[in-house]
Amino acid sequence: MTAAARRSLPKPGQRLGKIDPSFIDLSTMRADVAAAQGANPPAPPAGKPFRMYASDVRVRPTPSTTGTPVGTLRSPTTVYVVCQAVGETVSSGGYTNNR
């Protein structure tokens, strides 16, 4: 078990619940696993990390809803944004954005 997962466990005397993976820092977990294996931790992905809570977000090759999706992101997850492009305006759940 990694230190990141271990920190999610309850303290002695607390009721045992499940580990919620949305609260585990994946960069820390990768570093813990690498250290346990005697290796150097991998470099973090390029870009600025953003926590994403929307579910089943379609990833498209262009900034438009007309492009065929190339994948789907589940919630919660962290995405790493390298650059943004102005695209089609999309509204969902009370939010509107074109990036």
TAJO-V509621 format. One record per backbone hydrogen bond with DSSP energy under -1.0 kcal/mol. NH is the residue of the N-H (numbers start at 1). CO is the residue of the C=O. Records with the same first field share a line. If there is no record, write none. Layout:
NH=CO ; CO
This chain:
6=2
7=3
8=5
9=6
14=11
23=20
24=21
29=25
30=26
31=27
32=28
33=29
34=30
35=31
36=32
37=33
38=35
39=34
48=81
50=79
52=77
57=73
59=71
64=62
70=59
71=59
73=57
77=52
79=50
81=48
87=98
88=63
90=97
92=95
95=92
97=90
